[in-house]
Amino acid sequence: MAVPAEADLLVIVGDRDAEESGWVANLWQAMPAPKSWVTLTSTEQVTETLDRGLTELRHGEPPRPVGETVGAPVRGQGTGEPAGGPTTAQSGEHHHHEQPHEHSQHDADGDHISPERHAAHGDHESHAGHEMNGGHHGHAGHEMGGVVDGLPMADRADDRDGLRLDQLHVPLGPGLVDWPAGLILRLTLQGDIVQQTGIDSLVPATPRPSFWNEPWLRAVAGERVTRGDAARRLCAAHLDSLGRFFAVAGWADMAARARHVRDRALAGADAAELSALVRPLIRKAERSRTLRWLTAGLGPLPAEHARHLRVTGPAQRADGDAYSRMLVWLDAVGRSTAACDDSGLLGEAEAVGPRGQIDGQAPPSRALLDALPGLLEGAEFACARIIVASLDPDLDELARVPAAGAPHD
C-alpha cells in the first residue's frame, strides 16, 4: 500500500512496544474503517495472526484502539467514556481536530517526491497541503506560532534572502513506504526550502547484526565465508537500495524489476542468470535522461568532504550527487553478479559492506546520517526523499548492541 488510506489491516511485527508509539497511532488514525490490527511476534504464528485480523474485518467489529486486546470494550460504547478516550494520542480513535494528523497522512505517502504520482493526485494533494499548513493563510493578522484549535501554526524566521517568512516544522518517518525503517527527519521549512534538519530513530537495540552486513561480520569473526556469498549479499543490498531510489523518483516499473533481481540473488540464482537479469536493468537506468534530469545535482557530496565526515563505501566513491551515487550502485551490481559463484574465501581485510567499512569505530550508516543534514539544508522539500534514498542508511547497523568480543558493524 502506498498510503495508510488504502489499507484495512495494520500488522505490528516483532516490537510490542510499538503499540504505544505515537507514530503507530498516527498510522492507525489515517486508516479508514473498517480496519483491524494485529501483533506478530513469531514466524510460527504468521497464518494464525493474519487470519485473526481478517476475521475481525469480515465480522465488521468496531475498530479497537492500537494496543487494546480483543474483547475489551471499545471506548465510547457502554463505558461512559467518549469515543477516543482520555488519551487520544495513544488510542488512535481521536477526532481530526484533536491532532494535526494531516502531517501523518503527508508523512505516510510522500507523494510530493514523485512527479507522476503528484500529477495523478492533482487537486486532492493541493487541498491536503493547505490543511497541513494549519490554515495559516486565514490567520495572517494573528501572532504566528503556537497552536490554534489543536493545529500547529507557522513560526516566522529570516530566510536565506533575508526575508521574514513562515517557518513550518514537518516530520518525515518513521513509517513511510520506500524509506529507511525507523528513520525520522524533523524538517524546518520556509516555503518549499529545507532550512534545518533534525535526525532521530526508532530502532530498538538488538544483538543481531544487520542482515546486509552479515557475511563480512562473520568473516571478521573468523568464520569461513566465500567471496561469492559476500558478492551475492552486496548485489542484493544495492538492488534493494536501487528499488527505493527508483520508487521515490516515480519509476515504479524499474523499482519492481530491481526488487525481482534482488529476490533472485537472495534465492541463490547463479551468476549467469543474475547477469542476464542485471544487464538490461543497468542499461535502461544509465540511458534514462528523465531519471538523470530528476536526480542530477541533488545532495552533492564531494569525496573530500565525505572523507572528512568519515563516509566510506559507495557514497564516498561517487564523489558527487544523488545521480552519481546511483551510478556507483549500478556498477557495483554489475561487478558483484559476475562474482556470485566465486568459491574463494573472504579475508578479514575485505570488511567493506554495502554502505562502507564495517570494522571501524562506528557503523557506516552513522556517517551517512551525519552527512544528511548538510545535504538536505537548502534543498527543495520535493527533493528530500530522493536525497535520503541516494544514501539509504541502514538503521539496523545502529541498533546492534554486540556481545562482548563480537565485531561491531
C-alpha positions in Angstrom: 0.0 0.0 0.0 1.3 3.4 -0.9 -0.7 5.3 1.8 -2.5 4.2 5.0 -5.8 5.3 3.5 -5.6 2.3 1.1 -5.1 -0.3 4.0 -7.5 -2.1 6.2 -5.1 -4.2 8.3 -2.2 -2.9 10.4 0.4 -5.6 11.2 2.9 -4.7 14.0 5.8 -7.1 13.6 8.1 -8.0 16.4 8.1 -5.0 18.7 5.2 -4.9 21.1 6.4 -1.5 22.5 5.4 0.0 19.1 1.7 -0.4 20.1 2.2 2.5 22.4 4.1 4.7 19.9 2.6 7.9 18.7 3.6 7.3 15.1 1.8 3.9 15.1 -1.3 5.7 16.4 -0.9 8.2 13.6 -0.8 5.4 11.0 -3.9 3.8 12.7 -5.7 7.1 12.6 -5.0 7.6 8.9 -6.6 4.2 8.0 -10.3 4.4 7.3 -12.9 2.0 8.8 -13.4 -0.9 8.5 -10.0 -1.7 9.9 -8.2 -4.0 12.3 -4.7 -4.5 13.8 -2.7 -7.5 14.9 0.7 -8.0 16.5 3.0 -10.6 15.0 5.9 -11.8 17.3 6.7 -15.2 15.9 7.2 -16.7 12.5 5.2 -19.7 13.5 2.1 -17.6 14.1 2.0 -15.8 10.7 -1.0 -17.6 9.3 -2.9 -17.6 12.6 -2.3 -13.9 13.3 -3.3 -12.7 9.8 -6.4 -14.9 9.8 -7.4 -13.4 13.1 -7.1 -9.9 11.7 -9.1 -10.9 8.6 -11.8 -12.5 10.7 -12.3 -9.2 12.6 -12.6 -7.4 9.3 -15.2 -9.8 8.0 -17.3 -9.7 11.2 -17.3 -5.9 11.0 -16.3 -5.4 14.6 -15.8 -1.8 15.8 -12.1 -0.8 15.4 -10.0 -1.4 18.5 -7.6 1.3 19.6 -4.0 0.1 19.0 -2.8 -1.8 22.0 -6.2 -2.9 23.2 -6.8 -6.6 23.5 -9.6 -8.5 21.6 -12.8 -8.5 23.6 -12.1 -5.3 25.6 -14.9 -2.7 25.5 -14.5 -0.2 22.7 -14.2 3.3 24.1 -17.4 5.2 23.8 -19.6 2.1 23.7 -21.2 1.3 27.1 -18.2 2.6 29.1 -19.4 6.1 29.8 -16.2 7.3 28.1 -16.3 9.4 25.0 -15.0 7.9 21.8 -11.2 8.4 21.7 -10.9 8.1 25.5 -8.8 10.3 27.7 -5.5 9.5 26.0 -6.5 10.1 22.4 -3.0 10.2 21.0 -2.4 6.6 22.1 -5.8 5.2 21.2 -5.7 6.3 17.5 -9.5 7.0 17.7 -9.3 10.7 18.2 -11.2 13.2 16.0 -9.5 15.2 13.3 -9.5 18.4 15.3 -7.6 16.9 18.2 -4.3 16.2 16.5 -2.8 17.5 13.2 -2.9 14.2 11.5 -2.6 15.8 8.2 1.1 15.6 9.0 0.9 11.8 9.4 -1.0 11.5 6.1 1.7 13.5 4.4 4.4 11.5 6.1 3.0 8.2 5.1 2.6 8.8 1.4 5.4 11.2 0.5 3.6 11.9 -2.8 5.4 15.2 -3.2 8.5 13.3 -4.4 7.2 11.5 -7.4 6.1 13.8 -10.3 3.9 11.1 -11.8 2.1 10.4 -8.6 1.9 14.1 -7.7 0.2 14.8 -11.0 -2.2 11.9 -10.6 -3.5 13.3 -7.3 -4.0 16.8 -8.5 -6.3 19.0 -6.5 -6.5 16.5 -3.7 -2.9 17.0 -2.8 -3.2 20.7 -3.1 -6.0 20.6 -0.6 -4.1 18.3 1.8 -1.0 20.5 1.6 -3.2 23.6 2.5 -4.6 21.7 5.5 -1.1 20.7 6.6 -0.1 24.3 6.9 -2.7 24.7 9.6 -4.7 27.1 7.5 -2.4 29.9 8.5 -3.4 32.0 5.5 -6.6 32.7 7.2 -4.8 34.0 10.3 -2.4 36.4 8.6 -3.3 39.1 11.1 -2.7 37.0 14.2 0.5 36.3 16.0 2.2 33.4 14.3 3.3 30.2 16.0 1.7 28.2 18.8 -1.4 26.1 18.5 -4.9 27.1 17.4 -7.8 24.7 17.8 -5.3 21.8 18.2 -3.4 22.7 15.0 0.2 24.0 14.9 0.6 27.4 13.4 3.6 28.5 11.4 6.5 30.4 13.1 8.4 33.1 11.4 12.2 33.4 10.8 14.6 35.1 8.4 15.1 33.0 5.2 18.3 32.8 3.2 17.4 36.0 1.3 16.8 38.0 4.5 13.0 38.0 4.2 10.8 37.1 7.1 8.8 34.1 6.1 6.6 31.4 7.7 8.5 28.5 9.2 6.9 25.1 9.3 8.1 22.0 11.2 7.4 18.8 9.2 8.4 15.3 10.3 9.1 12.6 7.8 9.1 8.9 9.0 9.4 6.6 10.6 6.7 4.7 8.8 7.0 5.6 5.2 6.9 3.5 2.0 10.4 3.2 0.4 12.0 4.8 3.5 14.8 3.6 5.8 12.9 1.8 8.5 12.8 3.7 11.8 14.4 6.9 10.5 12.8 10.2 11.5 13.7 13.5 9.9 12.4 16.7 11.5 12.5 19.3 8.8 12.1 23.1 9.2 10.7 24.5 6.0 10.3 28.0 4.7 8.2 27.8 1.6 9.4 24.6 -0.1 13.1 25.0 1.1 14.6 22.9 3.9 16.2 25.3 6.4 17.1 22.9 9.2 17.1 19.1 9.7 17.0 17.1 12.9 17.5 13.3 12.8 16.1 10.7 15.2 15.5 6.9 15.0 13.1 4.4 16.5 15.0 1.2 16.0 15.2 -0.9 19.2 18.5 -2.2 20.3 19.3 -5.8 19.3 22.2 -8.2 19.5 21.5 -9.4 15.9 23.8 -7.9 13.2 22.4 -6.1 10.2 21.3 -8.6 7.6 23.2 -6.8 4.8 26.5 -6.8 6.7 26.3 -10.4 7.9 28.9 -12.0 5.6 31.6 -9.5 6.4 31.0 -9.6 10.1 31.2 -13.4 10.1 34.5 -13.2 8.2 35.9 -10.7 10.7 34.8 -13.1 13.5 36.9 -15.8 11.8 34.2 -17.8 10.1 34.7 -19.3 6.6 32.8 -17.1 4.2 33.2 -17.3 0.4 33.7 -14.2 -1.8 30.7 -15.5 -3.8 28.4 -15.2 -0.7 29.6 -11.7 0.0 29.2 -10.7 -3.6 25.7 -12.1 -3.6 24.7 -10.1 -0.5 26.3 -7.0 -1.9 24.4 -7.3 -5.1 21.1 -7.8 -3.3 21.8 -4.9 -0.9 22.5 -2.5 -3.8 19.4 -3.7 -5.7 17.4 -3.1 -2.6 18.7 0.4 -2.4 18.1 1.0 -6.1 14.5 -0.3 -5.7 13.8 2.5 -3.2 15.7 5.1 -5.3 13.6 4.3 -8.4 10.4 4.2 -6.4 10.8 7.7 -4.8 11.8 9.0 -8.2 8.5 7.8 -9.6 9.8 4.9 -11.7 7.7 2.1 -10.3 8.4 -0.4 -13.1 12.2 -0.2 -12.6 11.7 -0.4 -8.8 9.8 -3.7 -9.3 12.5 -5.0 -11.7 15.3 -4.2 -9.2 13.4 -6.0 -6.4 12.8 -9.0 -8.6 16.5 -9.4 -9.3 17.3 -8.8 -5.6 15.0 -11.7 -4.6 16.6 -13.9 -7.2 20.0 -13.1 -5.8 18.9 -13.9 -2.3 17.2 -17.1 -3.5 20.6 -18.4 -4.8 20.4 -17.8 -8.6 23.7 -18.5 -10.3 25.9 -15.8 -11.8 24.7 -16.4 -15.4 21.1 -15.9 -14.5 21.7 -12.8 -12.5 24.0 -11.2 -15.1 21.2 -11.8 -17.7 18.7 -10.0 -15.5 21.0 -7.2 -14.4 22.4 -6.1 -17.8 19.2 -4.7 -19.3 18.3 -3.1 -15.9 21.7 -1.3 -15.8 21.5 -0.2 -19.4 18.0 1.2 -19.1 18.8 3.2 -15.9 22.0 4.6 -17.3 20.3 5.7 -20.6 17.3 7.4 -18.9 17.5 11.1 -19.5 14.4 11.6 -17.4 16.0 9.9 -14.3 19.2 12.0 -14.8 17.2 15.2 -15.1 15.2 14.4 -11.9 18.2 13.4 -9.7 21.3 15.2 -11.0 22.6 18.0 -8.8 20.7 16.8 -5.7 22.7 16.3 -2.5 26.2 16.8 -3.8 28.8 15.2 -1.6 32.4 15.6 -2.8 34.8 12.8 -1.9 37.0 15.1 0.2 34.1 16.2 2.3 32.8 12.6 2.5 36.2 11.6 4.0 36.0 14.5 6.5 32.6 13.1 7.6 34.1 9.6 7.7 31.7 8.4 5.0 33.1 5.4 3.2 31.8 3.0 0.6 29.6 4.0 -2.5 28.7 7.5 -1.2 32.4 8.4 -1.0 33.4 6.7 -4.2 30.6 8.5 -6.1 32.3 11.9 -5.4 29.1 13.7 -6.5 25.3 13.9 -6.3 22.3 11.6 -6.0 22.6 10.5 -9.6 26.3 9.7 -9.2 25.6 7.6 -6.2 23.0 5.6 -8.2 25.6 5.0 -10.9 28.1 3.6 -8.4 25.4 1.2 -7.2 24.7 0.1 -10.7 28.4 -0.5 -11.4 28.7 -2.5 -8.1 25.7 -4.6 -9.0 27.2 -5.5 -12.4 30.5 -6.5 -10.9 29.1 -8.4 -8.0 26.8 -10.5 -10.1 29.8 -11.9 -12.0 31.4 -12.9 -8.7 28.4 -14.7 -7.2 29.9 -18.1 -7.9 33.4 -17.3 -6.6 34.4 -20.0 -4.1 37.4 -18.2 -2.7 37.5 -17.3 0.9 36.7 -13.8 2.1 39.5 -12.2 4.1 39.3 -10.1 7.2 40.9 -7.2 5.3 37.9 -7.2 2.9 35.4 -6.0 5.5 33.7 -3.4 3.3 29.9 -3.9 3.2 27.2 -2.3 1.1 27.4 1.0 2.9 31.1 1.1 3.7 33.8 0.0 6.1 32.2 -2.1 8.8 35.2 -2.7 11.1 35.7 0.9 12.1 34.8 2.7 15.3 31.3 3.5 14.1 29.0 1.7 11.6 29.0 3.2 8.1 25.4 4.3 8.3 26.2 6.5 11.3 28.4 8.7 9.0 25.7 8.7 6.3 23.2 10.0 8.8 25.7 12.7 10.0 26.0 13.8 6.4 22.3 14.1 5.7 21.5 17.5 7.3 24.2 19.2 5.2 22.8 17.6 2.1 19.2 18.5 2.8 19.5 22.0 4.1 18.9 24.4 1.2 17.3 21.7 -0.9 13.7 21.8 -2.1 11.3 19.7 0.0 10.3 17.7 -3.0 13.9 16.5 -3.4 14.4 15.4 0.3 13.3 11.8 -0.2 15.5 11.4 -3.3 18.5 12.6 -1.4 17.7 10.2 1.5 17.2 7.3 -0.9 20.5 8.0 -2.6 22.3 7.4 0.7 19.9 4.7 2.0 21.3 4.4 5.6 20.6 1.1 7.3 19.5 1.8 10.8 19.9 -1.8 11.8 23.6 -1.1 11.9 23.0 1.5 14.6 20.6 -0.7 16.6 23.1 -3.5 17.1 24.4 -4.0 20.6 27.2 -6.6 20.1 28.0 -9.2 22.6 31.4 -9.0 24.4 34.2 -9.7 22.0 31.9 -9.6 18.9 32.9 -7.3 16.0 30.9 -4.1 15.5 29.1 -3.2 12.3 
